[in-house]
Amino acid sequence: MIKVIAKNYVHQDNLKEVVELYRELVELTRKEKGCIKYELFQDEKDPLSIAMIEEWASKEDLERHLSSEHFLRIVPLIRKHMQKQTDMGIYNRII
Amino acid sequence: MIKVIAKNYVHQDNLKEVVELYRELVELTRKEKGCIKYELFQDEKDPLSIAMIEEWASKEDLERHLSSEHFLRIVPLIRKHMQKQTDMGIYNRII
């Protein structure tokens, strides 16, 4: 199992549109092979700071997701609303 | 349910000691009321970059954890081995 944390920082006033775009991405991604969890979170202290926390059965499943039609179509639309580059990390559990 | 992401960056050569300290912290924390998940992850590209990903039933449970004997005893020992300040965020799920 691998974990992904993808943090983003949304432009002021664009949060509602971003969440709508994520809603479609999440719905389609959760149907993918190997997708265990794919959930969007919001920082309680700063609503413009959001984090996708993901769990994939294998690296191959994650790689297939990153080249899926919906990822390649929706993520560029989401990125237009971001103030910073995505801070993305891929993690293995050690404890 | 609330999510916590606590990222740390370990000093070179101290990773083994840090993981041993976390092992005790994790074991004791998982017994706490309201602790749903408390897992330590390592960045696949940089083994010195680690992230605790936590899930708590409520904010009260998290606050009790942050003032528990084991947290107050072990976390300062862990922090001695870190290169940077902890990057900690508390999140609510939106999708």
Backbone of each chain as ProteinMPNN parsed JSONL, in Angstrom:
{"seq_chain_A": "MIKVIAKNYVHQDNLKEVVELYRELVELTRKEKGCIKYELFQDEKDPLSIAMIEEWASKEDLERHLSSEHFLRIVPLIRKHMQKQTDMGIYNRII", "coords_chain_A": {"N_chain_A": [[0.833, -1.2, 0.0], [0.515, 2.228, -0.799], [0.815, 5.679, 0.099], [-0.424, 8.895, -0.689], [0.124, 12.348, -0.421], [-1.204, 15.305, -1.411], [-0.845, 18.58, -1.466], [-2.499, 21.706, -1.855], [-2.881, 25.208, -2.63], [-5.435, 27.396, -2.75], [-6.612, 30.038, -4.919], [-8.038, 32.983, -3.585], [-11.589, 33.286, -3.439], [-12.021, 31.286, -5.345], [-12.584, 28.846, -4.325], [-15.04, 27.419, -4.252], [-15.516, 26.669, -6.915], [-13.262, 25.084, -7.354], [-13.726, 22.97, -5.572], [-15.965, 21.822, -6.76], [-14.839, 20.876, -9.163], [-13.031, 19.026, -8.094], [-14.883, 17.281, -7.052], [-15.909, 15.84, -9.226], [-13.533, 14.63, -10.108], [-12.871, 13.047, -7.873], [-15.065, 11.298, -7.716], [-14.81, 9.796, -10.114], [-12.24, 8.76, -9.787], [-12.414, 7.141, -7.534], [-13.56, 4.888, -8.547], [-11.552, 3.585, -9.81], [-9.253, 0.861, -10.423], [-7.467, -0.431, -7.702], [-7.628, 1.833, -6.148], [-7.824, 2.756, -2.933], [-8.358, 4.728, -1.02], [-9.421, 8.091, -1.499], [-9.525, 11.146, -0.769], [-10.628, 14.472, -0.038], [-9.381, 17.127, 1.878], [-9.639, 19.977, 4.115], [-7.801, 22.588, 5.527], [-8.237, 23.375, 8.894], [-7.557, 25.837, 9.918], [-7.086, 27.481, 7.778], [-9.008, 27.948, 5.16], [-8.323, 28.017, 2.465], [-6.281, 26.317, 2.111], [-5.828, 23.144, 1.03], [-5.902, 19.542, 1.04], [-5.314, 16.577, -0.662], [-5.681, 13.326, 0.325], [-4.491, 10.197, -0.286], [-4.821, 6.662, -0.915], [-3.32, 3.927, -2.297], [-3.31, 0.69, -3.794], [-1.034, -0.212, -5.1], [2.052, 0.998, -6.655], [1.813, 0.871, -9.393], [-0.935, 1.085, -9.772], [-1.315, 3.736, -8.911], [0.212, 5.054, -10.852], [-1.226, 4.458, -13.166], [-3.549, 5.86, -12.588], [-2.536, 8.504, -12.657], [-2.218, 8.872, -15.331], [-4.728, 8.688, -16.321], [-7.765, 9.423, -18.178], [-9.578, 11.184, -16.881], [-7.979, 12.323, -14.847], [-5.973, 13.668, -16.361], [-7.558, 15.456, -17.705], [-9.076, 16.923, -15.762], [-7.33, 17.839, -13.701], [-5.544, 19.872, -14.811], [-7.435, 21.94, -15.05], [-8.124, 22.391, -12.394], [-5.64, 23.26, -11.416], [-5.371, 25.824, -12.469], [-6.635, 27.414, -10.652], [-4.99, 27.664, -8.51], [-2.728, 29.049, -6.082], [-0.144, 28.318, -5.64], [2.414, 25.942, -6.599], [1.59, 22.438, -6.676], [2.226, 20.558, -3.753], [3.416, 17.584, -3.62], [3.704, 14.335, -2.277], [4.901, 10.966, -2.153], [4.399, 8.185, -0.185], [5.608, 5.523, 1.919], [4.446, 3.232, 4.354], [5.934, 3.013, 7.553], [5.57, 2.53, 10.259]], "CA_chain_A": [[0.0, 0.0, 0.0], [1.238, 3.503, -0.767], [0.024, 6.85, 0.496], [-0.072, 10.128, -1.389], [-0.401, 13.605, 0.125], [-1.061, 16.376, -2.412], [-1.34, 19.827, -0.868], [-2.672, 22.82, -2.771], [-3.323, 26.459, -2.02], [-6.408, 27.917, -3.706], [-6.816, 31.489, -5.009], [-9.218, 33.559, -2.927], [-12.836, 33.33, -4.225], [-12.151, 30.183, -6.304], [-12.708, 27.584, -3.597], [-16.267, 26.7, -4.61], [-15.294, 26.076, -8.241], [-12.259, 24.03, -7.173], [-14.36, 21.821, -4.915], [-16.818, 21.182, -7.768], [-13.951, 20.12, -10.059], [-12.539, 17.873, -7.323], [-15.976, 16.34, -6.84], [-15.935, 14.932, -10.387], [-12.286, 13.844, -10.076], [-12.966, 12.063, -6.783], [-16.072, 10.295, -8.077], [-14.257, 8.913, -11.147], [-11.032, 8.1, -9.291], [-12.77, 6.079, -6.574], [-13.947, 3.681, -9.31], [-10.357, 3.003, -10.426], [-8.612, -0.32, -9.843], [-6.364, -0.154, -6.771], [-7.869, 3.045, -5.337], [-8.371, 2.377, -1.614], [-8.942, 5.97, -0.485], [-9.14, 9.298, -2.287], [-10.369, 12.062, -0.007], [-10.167, 15.862, -0.014], [-9.446, 17.747, 3.203], [-9.436, 21.417, 4.198], [-7.127, 22.998, 6.757], [-9.228, 24.053, 9.748], [-7.128, 27.218, 10.203], [-6.986, 28.231, 6.532], [-9.862, 27.222, 4.21], [-7.736, 27.985, 1.117], [-5.28, 25.253, 2.11], [-6.526, 21.862, 0.914], [-4.997, 18.391, 0.883], [-5.868, 15.297, -1.081], [-4.953, 12.212, 0.944], [-4.837, 9.045, -1.123], [-4.236, 5.361, -0.585], [-3.333, 3.079, -3.497], [-2.86, -0.679, -3.545], [0.338, -0.369, -5.618], [2.605, 2.084, -7.46], [1.27, 0.724, -10.754], [-2.288, 1.647, -9.742], [-1.167, 5.19, -8.849], [0.704, 5.534, -12.154], [-2.349, 4.375, -14.112], [-4.418, 6.999, -12.243], [-1.917, 9.765, -13.086], [-2.354, 9.013, -16.786], [-6.132, 8.441, -16.681], [-8.428, 10.503, -18.93], [-10.156, 12.192, -15.977], [-6.89, 13.06, -14.177], [-5.327, 14.569, -17.323], [-8.525, 16.474, -18.121], [-9.583, 17.777, -14.678], [-6.267, 18.448, -12.883], [-5.123, 21.187, -15.329], [-8.481, 22.933, -14.734], [-7.963, 22.682, -10.962], [-4.373, 23.993, -11.196], [-5.56, 27.245, -12.83], [-7.175, 28.136, -9.497], [-4.069, 27.521, -7.383], [-1.749, 30.13, -5.882], [1.215, 27.766, -5.584], [2.553, 24.607, -7.185], [1.183, 21.34, -5.8], [3.269, 19.915, -2.945], [2.973, 16.184, -3.647], [4.659, 13.336, -1.803], [4.479, 9.563, -2.175], [4.921, 7.661, 1.083], [5.444, 4.125, 2.349], [4.238, 3.177, 5.808], [7.013, 2.332, 8.282], [5.014, 2.032, 11.528]], "C_chain_A": [[0.874, 1.259, 0.0], [0.255, 4.652, -0.514], [0.505, 8.042, -0.329], [-0.683, 11.299, -0.627], [-0.138, 14.674, -0.928], [-1.711, 17.629, -1.848], [-1.429, 20.92, -1.933], [-3.14, 24.055, -2.018], [-4.15, 27.24, -3.047], [-6.426, 29.447, -3.709], [-8.103, 31.883, -4.288], [-10.397, 33.595, -3.908], [-13.02, 32.156, -5.195], [-12.43, 28.846, -5.64], [-13.917, 26.758, -4.037], [-16.097, 25.974, -5.956], [-14.303, 24.903, -8.139], [-12.902, 22.775, -6.576], [-15.271, 21.085, -5.9], [-15.991, 20.342, -8.743], [-13.417, 18.864, -9.357], [-13.634, 16.82, -7.17], [-16.065, 15.338, -8.003], [-14.695, 14.031, -10.383], [-12.37, 12.722, -9.041], [-13.922, 10.927, -7.165], [-15.511, 9.291, -9.087], [-13.055, 8.125, -10.623], [-11.374, 6.954, -8.348], [-13.216, 4.793, -7.266], [-12.734, 2.964, -9.889], [-9.847, 1.783, -9.671], [-7.486, 0.125, -8.902], [-6.54, 1.092, -5.934], [-8.547, 2.627, -4.035], [-9.04, 3.586, -0.964], [-8.511, 7.149, -1.343], [-10.057, 10.379, -1.73], [-9.76, 13.467, 0.026], [-10.426, 16.487, 1.356], [-9.138, 19.244, 3.11], [-8.817, 21.75, 5.551], [-8.104, 23.784, 7.642], [-8.859, 25.506, 10.038], [-7.122, 28.095, 8.951], [-7.771, 27.497, 5.448], [-9.32, 27.169, 2.781], [-6.667, 26.897, 0.99], [-5.996, 23.901, 2.116], [-5.516, 20.744, 0.669], [-5.781, 17.171, 0.429], [-5.016, 14.217, -0.405], [-5.448, 10.93, 0.282], [-4.179, 7.764, -0.617], [-4.421, 4.472, -1.813], [-2.761, 1.708, -3.161], [-1.423, -0.885, -4.015], [0.745, 0.871, -6.397], [2.026, 2.062, -8.869], [-0.144, 1.327, -10.817], [-2.241, 3.176, -9.704], [-0.739, 5.736, -10.21], [-0.397, 5.497, -13.214], [-3.306, 5.552, -13.873], [-3.862, 8.313, -12.792], [-1.956, 9.953, -14.596], [-3.786, 8.714, -17.246], [-6.725, 9.657, -17.403], [-8.913, 11.589, -17.975], [-9.087, 12.988, -15.229], [-6.299, 14.109, -15.132], [-6.267, 15.696, -17.786], [-8.838, 17.453, -16.979], [-8.467, 18.509, -13.916], [-5.747, 19.766, -13.471], [-6.159, 22.292, -15.057], [-8.392, 23.359, -13.27], [-6.737, 23.583, -10.744], [-4.477, 25.474, -11.537], [-6.002, 28.08, -11.629], [-6.222, 28.138, -8.303], [-3.067, 28.672, -7.315], [-0.318, 29.628, -5.933], [1.23, 26.445, -6.342], [2.101, 23.554, -6.177], [2.4, 20.774, -5.066], [2.827, 18.457, -2.785], [4.067, 15.235, -3.166], [4.058, 11.95, -1.852], [5.176, 8.869, -1.002], [4.673, 6.154, 1.255], [5.307, 4.103, 3.866], [5.398, 2.436, 6.477], [6.577, 1.889, 9.684], [3.488, 2.096, 11.407]], "O_chain_A": [[1.864, 1.329, 0.728], [-0.926, 4.599, -0.856], [1.693, 8.171, -0.623], [-1.85, 11.258, -0.236], [1.01, 14.923, -1.296], [-2.934, 17.739, -1.76], [-0.558, 21.043, -2.794], [-3.711, 23.97, -0.93], [-3.634, 27.684, -4.072], [-6.28, 30.082, -2.664], [-9.12, 31.195, -4.379], [-10.21, 33.904, -5.084], [-14.08, 32.041, -5.811], [-12.504, 27.821, -6.317], [-13.822, 25.539, -4.177], [-16.487, 24.816, -6.103], [-14.496, 23.862, -8.767], [-12.646, 21.659, -7.028], [-15.34, 19.856, -5.877], [-16.387, 19.235, -9.108], [-13.358, 17.785, -9.947], [-13.357, 15.621, -7.159], [-16.269, 14.143, -7.788], [-14.79, 12.827, -10.622], [-11.982, 11.585, -9.313], [-13.621, 9.751, -6.962], [-15.706, 8.084, -8.942], [-12.874, 6.96, -10.974], [-10.709, 5.918, -8.355], [-13.246, 3.73, -6.646], [-12.864, 1.854, -10.406], [-9.986, 1.681, -8.452], [-6.656, 0.957, -9.267], [-5.695, 1.391, -5.091], [-9.701, 2.198, -4.035], [-10.143, 3.484, -0.426], [-7.388, 7.198, -1.845], [-11.206, 10.519, -2.152], [-8.542, 13.63, 0.108], [-11.52, 16.394, 1.911], [-8.481, 19.712, 2.18], [-9.257, 21.252, 6.588], [-8.722, 24.745, 7.185], [-9.725, 26.317, 10.364], [-7.151, 29.321, 9.056], [-7.271, 26.531, 4.872], [-9.794, 26.373, 1.97], [-6.207, 26.597, -0.112], [-6.682, 23.555, 3.078], [-4.421, 20.977, 0.157], [-6.773, 16.782, 1.045], [-3.793, 14.197, -0.544], [-6.639, 10.62, 0.285], [-3.126, 7.791, 0.021], [-5.536, 4.291, -2.303], [-1.845, 1.584, -2.349], [-0.673, -1.646, -3.402], [-0.096, 1.695, -6.758], [1.781, 3.111, -9.465], [-0.501, 1.993, -11.789], [-3.026, 3.84, -10.381], [-1.259, 6.754, -10.668], [-0.49, 6.391, -14.055], [-3.809, 6.16, -14.819], [-4.607, 9.136, -13.324], [-1.752, 11.061, -15.091], [-4.022, 8.509, -18.436], [-6.239, 10.777, -17.25], [-8.693, 12.775, -18.218], [-9.255, 14.186, -14.998], [-6.142, 15.275, -14.772], [-5.81, 16.758, -18.207], [-8.864, 18.666, -17.191], [-8.638, 19.665, -13.529], [-5.523, 20.709, -12.712], [-5.79, 23.449, -14.856], [-8.561, 24.534, -12.944], [-6.795, 24.547, -9.981], [-3.758, 26.294, -10.966], [-5.78, 29.29, -11.585], [-6.595, 28.562, -7.209], [-2.621, 29.195, -8.336], [0.609, 30.384, -6.226], [0.18, 25.901, -6.683], [2.216, 23.756, -4.968], [3.452, 20.541, -5.66], [1.991, 18.133, -1.942], [5.216, 15.325, -3.601], [2.862, 11.77, -1.625], [6.394, 8.958, -0.853], [3.669, 5.608, 0.797], [5.972, 4.862, 4.571], [5.798, 1.363, 6.025], [7.164, 0.96, 10.239], [2.778, 1.732, 12.345]]}, "seq_chain_B": "MIKVIAKNYVHQDNLKEVVELYRELVELTRKEKGCIKYELFQDEKDPLSIAMIEEWASKEDLERHLSSEHFLRIVPLIRKHMQKQTDMGIYNRII", "coords_chain_B": {"N_chain_B": [[-14.968, 13.411, 12.398], [-11.485, 14.066, 12.387], [-8.479, 14.91, 10.637], [-4.955, 14.648, 10.854], [-1.906, 15.889, 9.667], [1.436, 15.543, 10.146], [4.442, 16.635, 9.339], [7.905, 15.877, 9.281], [11.472, 16.495, 9.241], [14.259, 14.598, 9.299], [17.471, 14.604, 10.944], [20.386, 13.595, 9.255], [21.614, 10.281, 9.699], [20.2, 9.88, 12.069], [17.856, 8.563, 11.787], [17.186, 5.9, 12.497], [17.089, 5.913, 15.32], [15.057, 7.791, 15.695], [12.859, 6.451, 14.588], [12.608, 4.373, 16.405], [11.852, 5.802, 18.727], [9.41, 6.838, 17.817], [8.07, 4.441, 17.58], [7.404, 3.662, 20.192], [5.765, 5.845, 20.886], [3.688, 5.561, 19.007], [2.616, 3.053, 19.682], [1.564, 3.535, 22.271], [-0.178, 5.66, 21.74], [-2.082, 4.585, 20.016], [-3.695, 3.241, 21.738], [-5.247, 5.142, 22.88], [-8.331, 6.832, 23.681], [-10.555, 7.577, 21.068], [-8.646, 7.581, 19.078], [-8.319, 6.833, 15.833], [-6.665, 6.299, 13.628], [-3.109, 6.175, 13.48], [-0.342, 6.587, 12.084], [2.968, 6.124, 10.798], [4.775, 7.441, 8.098], [7.112, 7.285, 5.326], [8.829, 9.293, 3.016], [9.077, 8.255, -0.301], [11.023, 9.188, -1.994], [12.827, 10.519, -0.436], [14.274, 9.453, 2.295], [14.66, 10.768, 4.719], [12.57, 12.397, 5.084], [9.64, 12.362, 6.785], [6.262, 11.466, 7.662], [3.608, 11.761, 9.885], [0.465, 10.457, 9.807], [-2.696, 11.013, 10.912], [-5.826, 10.048, 12.418], [-8.575, 11.191, 14.116], [-11.343, 10.826, 16.323], [-12.582, 13.091, 17.357], [-12.013, 16.634, 17.979], [-11.537, 17.048, 20.655], [-10.512, 14.593, 21.464], [-8.08, 14.623, 20.094], [-6.873, 16.832, 21.339], [-6.622, 15.896, 23.959], [-4.778, 13.88, 23.499], [-2.544, 15.446, 22.74], [-1.801, 16.463, 25.141], [-1.091, 14.301, 26.596], [0.752, 12.04, 28.748], [2.68, 10.414, 27.431], [2.944, 11.705, 24.925], [3.944, 14.257, 25.665], [6.318, 13.469, 26.828], [7.765, 11.914, 24.897], [7.747, 13.284, 22.392], [9.402, 15.697, 22.618], [11.92, 14.433, 22.711], [12.038, 13.244, 20.202], [12.0, 15.547, 18.612], [14.539, 16.631, 18.944], [16.047, 15.379, 17.068], [15.452, 16.461, 14.642], [15.713, 18.335, 11.577], [14.231, 20.501, 10.847], [11.454, 22.601, 11.879], [8.383, 21.077, 12.932], [5.904, 20.542, 10.482], [2.738, 20.941, 10.846], [-0.661, 20.16, 10.293], [-4.179, 20.497, 10.769], [-7.033, 18.918, 9.652], [-10.272, 18.963, 8.066], [-12.571, 16.744, 6.516], [-13.774, 17.34, 3.241], [-14.631, 16.225, 0.843]], "CA_chain_B": [[-13.598, 12.883, 12.258], [-10.491, 15.025, 11.908], [-7.24, 14.333, 10.136], [-3.758, 15.436, 11.164], [-0.679, 15.542, 8.947], [2.584, 16.16, 10.819], [5.649, 16.304, 8.569], [9.176, 16.183, 9.917], [12.663, 16.207, 8.432], [15.196, 14.025, 10.271], [18.913, 14.759, 10.732], [21.127, 12.448, 8.695], [22.15, 9.3, 10.675], [19.368, 9.742, 13.272], [16.56, 7.985, 11.417], [16.896, 4.666, 13.235], [16.711, 6.308, 16.676], [13.754, 8.457, 15.594], [11.823, 5.434, 14.351], [12.421, 3.658, 17.679], [11.055, 6.689, 19.591], [8.047, 6.845, 17.271], [7.453, 3.133, 17.813], [6.769, 3.708, 21.516], [4.684, 6.833, 20.815], [2.585, 4.987, 18.219], [2.009, 1.971, 20.46], [0.772, 4.113, 23.358], [-1.231, 6.531, 21.198], [-3.158, 3.77, 19.421], [-4.589, 2.785, 22.812], [-6.018, 6.289, 23.392], [-9.727, 7.033, 23.291], [-10.766, 8.453, 19.913], [-7.589, 7.423, 18.067], [-8.774, 5.904, 14.782], [-5.438, 5.898, 12.931], [-1.906, 6.901, 13.895], [0.622, 5.809, 11.298], [4.15, 6.875, 10.357], [5.133, 7.195, 6.701], [8.415, 7.786, 4.865], [8.793, 9.717, 1.618], [9.825, 7.261, -1.094], [12.152, 9.83, -2.685], [13.749, 11.091, 0.546], [14.014, 8.714, 3.534], [14.728, 11.636, 5.902], [11.291, 13.092, 5.157], [8.651, 11.447, 7.334], [4.961, 12.102, 7.922], [2.628, 11.053, 10.698], [-0.897, 10.732, 9.342], [-3.53, 10.631, 12.057], [-7.27, 10.224, 12.312], [-9.139, 11.268, 15.466], [-12.808, 10.883, 16.336], [-13.002, 14.472, 17.634], [-10.981, 17.597, 18.354], [-11.274, 16.828, 22.081], [-9.618, 13.434, 21.561], [-6.752, 15.08, 19.661], [-6.312, 17.713, 22.373], [-6.221, 15.041, 25.084], [-3.53, 13.237, 23.052], [-1.448, 16.421, 22.737], [-1.357, 16.722, 26.514], [-0.881, 13.005, 27.266], [2.102, 11.827, 29.321], [3.625, 9.868, 26.431], [3.217, 12.73, 23.913], [4.802, 15.305, 26.257], [7.619, 12.891, 27.159], [8.507, 11.365, 23.753], [7.896, 14.221, 21.266], [10.628, 16.51, 22.727], [13.085, 13.596, 22.37], [12.008, 13.114, 18.739], [12.302, 16.856, 17.992], [15.999, 16.86, 18.983], [16.667, 14.76, 15.893], [14.876, 17.026, 13.436], [16.424, 19.445, 10.938], [13.319, 21.639, 10.685], [10.262, 22.583, 12.726], [7.303, 20.225, 12.435], [4.856, 21.172, 9.665], [1.549, 20.216, 11.275], [-1.952, 20.718, 9.899], [-5.389, 19.786, 11.2], [-7.911, 18.998, 8.486], [-11.623, 18.385, 8.032], [-12.842, 16.195, 5.18], [-14.846, 18.026, 2.524], [-15.167, 15.272, -0.142]], "C_chain_B": [[-12.645, 13.981, 11.771], [-9.192, 14.307, 11.57], [-6.084, 15.245, 10.543], [-2.626, 14.937, 10.269], [0.449, 16.287, 9.645], [3.849, 15.689, 10.103], [6.886, 16.723, 9.338], [10.327, 15.842, 8.996], [13.815, 15.848, 9.376], [16.65, 14.353, 9.913], [19.511, 13.455, 10.187], [21.671, 11.589, 9.85], [21.266, 9.088, 11.916], [18.051, 9.017, 13.005], [16.199, 6.763, 12.25], [16.417, 4.979, 14.666], [15.317, 6.964, 16.69], [12.639, 7.427, 15.439], [11.565, 4.646, 15.635], [11.593, 4.482, 18.663], [9.596, 6.726, 19.124], [7.331, 5.531, 17.576], [6.745, 3.113, 19.175], [5.574, 4.663, 21.51], [3.449, 6.259, 20.109], [1.85, 3.928, 19.034], [1.089, 2.512, 21.56], [-0.402, 4.945, 22.83], [-2.393, 5.718, 20.647], [-4.125, 3.215, 20.469], [-5.497, 3.905, 23.318], [-7.441, 6.298, 22.869], [-9.792, 7.981, 22.083], [-9.69, 8.377, 18.858], [-8.037, 6.374, 17.054], [-7.566, 5.389, 13.994], [-4.283, 6.778, 13.398], [-0.741, 6.14, 13.273], [1.773, 6.693, 10.815], [4.549, 6.433, 8.942], [6.478, 7.843, 6.365], [8.301, 8.127, 3.377], [9.643, 8.762, 0.786], [11.037, 7.87, -1.794], [13.206, 10.333, -1.714], [13.485, 10.453, 1.914], [14.088, 9.552, 4.8], [13.427, 12.439, 6.087], [10.213, 12.103, 5.606], [7.355, 12.202, 7.656], [4.108, 11.19, 8.788], [1.259, 11.447, 10.155], [-1.854, 10.134, 10.366], [-5.012, 10.834, 11.761], [-7.834, 10.143, 13.726], [-10.655, 11.421, 15.39], [-13.311, 12.308, 16.562], [-11.792, 15.325, 18.0], [-10.581, 17.394, 19.827], [-10.303, 15.654, 22.261], [-8.191, 13.817, 21.155], [-6.102, 15.924, 20.755], [-5.848, 16.92, 23.602], [-4.894, 14.34, 24.752], [-2.335, 14.186, 23.162], [-0.978, 16.797, 24.14], [-1.163, 15.42, 27.308], [0.557, 12.889, 27.771], [3.082, 11.395, 28.245], [3.946, 10.885, 25.332], [4.218, 13.756, 24.459], [6.196, 14.781, 26.603], [8.42, 12.552, 25.888], [8.749, 12.4, 22.649], [9.111, 15.152, 21.415], [11.905, 15.721, 22.394], [13.182, 13.432, 20.857], [12.482, 14.423, 18.094], [13.796, 17.178, 17.973], [16.691, 16.352, 17.72], [16.191, 15.356, 14.573], [15.667, 18.212, 12.91], [15.563, 20.703, 10.864], [12.206, 21.535, 11.72], [9.209, 21.671, 12.098], [6.301, 21.055, 11.638], [3.572, 20.387, 9.943], [0.26, 20.921, 10.85], [-3.09, 19.844, 10.395], [-6.451, 20.019, 10.12], [-9.281, 18.38, 8.735], [-11.888, 17.888, 6.619], [-13.977, 16.975, 4.533], [-15.41, 17.181, 1.371], [-14.652, 13.878, 0.226]], "O_chain_B": [[-12.97, 14.731, 10.85], [-8.859, 13.262, 12.13], [-6.226, 16.468, 10.569], [-2.411, 13.733, 10.127], [0.428, 17.515, 9.73], [4.273, 14.54, 10.227], [6.917, 17.782, 9.966], [10.196, 15.018, 8.091], [14.283, 16.684, 10.149], [17.019, 14.379, 8.739], [19.16, 12.361, 10.629], [22.132, 12.123, 10.859], [21.552, 8.209, 12.728], [17.225, 8.877, 13.906], [15.05, 6.602, 12.662], [15.458, 4.379, 15.151], [14.513, 6.717, 17.588], [11.598, 7.527, 16.088], [10.422, 4.289, 15.92], [10.732, 3.939, 19.356], [8.671, 6.653, 19.933], [6.122, 5.518, 17.803], [5.628, 2.609, 19.294], [4.512, 4.35, 22.048], [2.319, 6.448, 20.557], [0.62, 3.904, 19.074], [-0.019, 2.014, 21.757], [-1.489, 4.932, 23.409], [-3.552, 6.108, 20.789], [-5.227, 2.777, 20.141], [-6.416, 3.652, 24.097], [-7.72, 5.833, 21.763], [-9.168, 9.042, 22.077], [-9.798, 9.044, 17.829], [-8.124, 5.187, 17.368], [-7.456, 4.192, 13.725], [-4.458, 7.966, 13.673], [-0.223, 5.184, 13.85], [1.575, 7.858, 10.47], [4.645, 5.245, 8.637], [6.917, 8.795, 7.01], [7.753, 7.357, 2.588], [10.794, 8.492, 1.127], [11.973, 7.155, -2.15], [14.352, 10.555, -2.104], [12.565, 10.87, 2.618], [13.631, 9.111, 5.855], [13.222, 13.075, 7.12], [9.91, 11.137, 4.906], [7.362, 13.411, 7.89], [3.908, 10.015, 8.479], [0.938, 12.631, 10.058], [-1.832, 8.936, 10.65], [-5.391, 11.684, 10.956], [-7.61, 9.168, 14.443], [-11.176, 12.076, 14.487], [-14.348, 12.692, 16.021], [-10.709, 14.817, 18.289], [-9.414, 17.555, 20.184], [-9.396, 15.705, 23.091], [-7.221, 13.393, 21.784], [-4.923, 15.751, 21.062], [-4.82, 17.231, 24.204], [-4.011, 14.223, 25.601], [-1.258, 13.796, 23.613], [0.096, 17.373, 24.314], [-1.083, 15.44, 28.536], [1.458, 13.565, 27.274], [4.184, 11.935, 28.148], [5.079, 10.936, 24.852], [5.207, 14.082, 23.804], [7.151, 15.555, 26.666], [9.608, 12.862, 25.804], [9.815, 12.411, 22.033], [9.802, 15.385, 20.423], [12.858, 16.284, 21.857], [14.276, 13.476, 20.293], [13.269, 14.406, 17.147], [14.268, 17.906, 17.1], [17.766, 16.823, 17.349], [16.489, 14.821, 13.505], [16.223, 18.995, 13.68], [16.077, 21.821, 10.823], [12.04, 20.496, 12.359], [9.157, 21.517, 10.878], [5.9, 22.138, 12.065], [3.339, 19.324, 9.367], [0.115, 22.13, 11.029], [-2.983, 18.618, 10.436], [-6.727, 21.153, 9.729], [-9.432, 17.424, 9.496], [-11.486, 18.521, 5.643], [-15.001, 17.245, 5.161], [-16.551, 17.396, 0.961], [-14.967, 12.904, -0.456]]}, "name": "protein", "num_of_chains": 2, "seq": "MIKVIAKNYVHQDNLKEVVELYRELVELTRKEKGCIKYELFQDEKDPLSIAMIEEWASKEDLERHLSSEHFLRIVPLIRKHMQKQTDMGIYNRIIMIKVIAKNYVHQDNLKEVVELYRELVELTRKEKGCIKYELFQDEKDPLSIAMIEEWASKEDLERHLSSEHFLRIVPLIRKHMQKQTDMGIYNRII"}
